[in-house]
């Protein structure tokens, strides 16, 4: 599942440590990653989990030697600053070296973990919702209490294509083939329409987005990037 591929995943951890070593050797600041967590209004437990996750992420970054970091939502800035001010009292950590040198195998090691039906459906839903928002002019969009952008939505649609092409199955043993993806898209699009209302669905570019994401997941070739076919619709609009 996309949610399992975090910065503690071995290949992600390897590139993060390599970034620090490479930057510091050249006197350049090594920036940490973006936390996709955002404040959750109306759900104290979910809000606490979001801030706890951010705290752990930034604590790891500062401890590894990053010189700064970034977040997806301004409401998270103070929490990130608190961690870095405590762990990095100076203006940077350019003098800190970890001696790490990633091997090619480490950088391309597949992530371990299950593919679930919820993860499959989440990718389809996020892909459609994000592309619809992108067509409406939004670059970053809060979906399911996480900030999604073109990069995260790109992972979602890429996984759908890869799972189908490589014959992957969900943890219940059911193969992810074209018929299953068609059914998942039909059902997830219906859920989105029910959530936003038929009028908002029709006027919110959801139908265009669903057609784009579905096509990219089902076609034989792999489209280079998520937004490329969407640009054609923008050009048509103008």
Secondary structure, 3 states (H helix, E strand, C coil): CHHHCCCCCHHHHHHHHHHHHHHHHCCCCCEEEEECECCCCCCHHHHHHHHHHHHHHHHHHHHHCCCEEEECCHHHHHHHHHHHHHHCCCCCCCCCCCCCCCCHHHHCCCCCCCCCHHHHHHHHHHHHHHHHHHHCCCCCEEECCEEECHHHHHHHHHHHHHHHHCCCECCCCCECCHHHHHHHHHHHHHHHHHHHCHHHHHHCCHHHHHHHHHHHHHCCCCCCCCCHHHHHHHHHHC
